Amino acid sequence: MKTLLIAFLTAFFATASVGTSVYDFKMKTIDGAEKSLSEYKGKVLLIVNVASECGYTRQYSDLQKLYDTYHAQGLEILGFPCNDFGGQEPGTEKEIKSFCTSQFGVKFDMFAKISMSHPLYQYLTQNATPPGKVDWNFEKFLIDRNGNIVGRFKSNVKPMSETMTRAVEAALAKK
């Protein structure tokens, strides 16, 4: 009985720690301030794990274009630097911020460096279609205005591609 209770409690708290909505998470911004993702309620979110020394790093430019094109309609892009894949994000938050702004003019929200084992990414990878781990840098998760994951795009899907812009436009069209 004791073993069964321990197994139940372990499973319950493991699930509870992952969260039940993207809005359950509080994250550190690239400048070190805590920010609740609930502040984005009513917005369409594109959550992207980014890296400065990756073959896909040029996507920062298209992410900024996507942001510029759709921000007034309610799109927010959230960049999460990650060093999990090939050590391609070795810099500090200050270095990452400087790189993103000076090289690509990034104005969308950037957050502190995290690992793909972070509870936010556990939530995303368990609840997206298809579920499963993130394979590489610049994988994208599209979240609708109600906090539902409505799209998952692998690294090779360019932010300004027809596939991505159609998905963003569809999410923005739904109130």
FENGI-V237916 format. One record per backbone hydrogen bond with DSSP energy under -1.0 kcal/mol. NH is the residue of the N-H (numbers start at 1). CO is the residue of the C=O. Records with the same first field share a line. If there is no record, write none. Layout:
# FENGI-V237916
NH = CO ; CO
This chain:
# FENGI-V237916
5 = 1
6 = 2
7 = 3
8 = 4
9 = 5
10 = 6
11 = 7
12 = 8
13 = 9
14 = 10
15 = 11
16 = 12
17 = 13
24 = 21
25 = 22
27 = 35
29 = 33
30 = 110
32 = 29
35 = 27
37 = 25
39 = 36
40 = 37
41 = 38
42 = 145
43 = 40
44 = 74
45 = 143
46 = 76
47 = 141
48 = 78
49 = 139
50 = 80
53 = 88
57 = 54
59 = 56
60 = 57
61 = 58
63 = 59
64 = 60
65 = 61
66 = 62
67 = 63
68 = 64
69 = 65
70 = 66
71 = 67
73 = 70
74 = 71
75 = 70
76 = 44
78 = 46
79 = 109
80 = 48
82 = 50
88 = 85
96 = 92
97 = 93
98 = 94
99 = 95
100 = 96
101 = 97
102 = 98
103 = 99
104 = 100
105 = 101
106 = 100
111 = 79
112 = 28
114 = 81
118 = 115
122 = 118
123 = 119
124 = 120
125 = 121
126 = 122
127 = 123
128 = 124
132 = 125
138 = 49
140 = 153
141 = 47
142 = 151
143 = 45
144 = 148
147 = 144
150 = 142
151 = 142
153 = 140
157 = 154
161 = 158
165 = 161
166 = 162
167 = 163
168 = 164
169 = 165
170 = 166
171 = 167
172 = 168
173 = 169
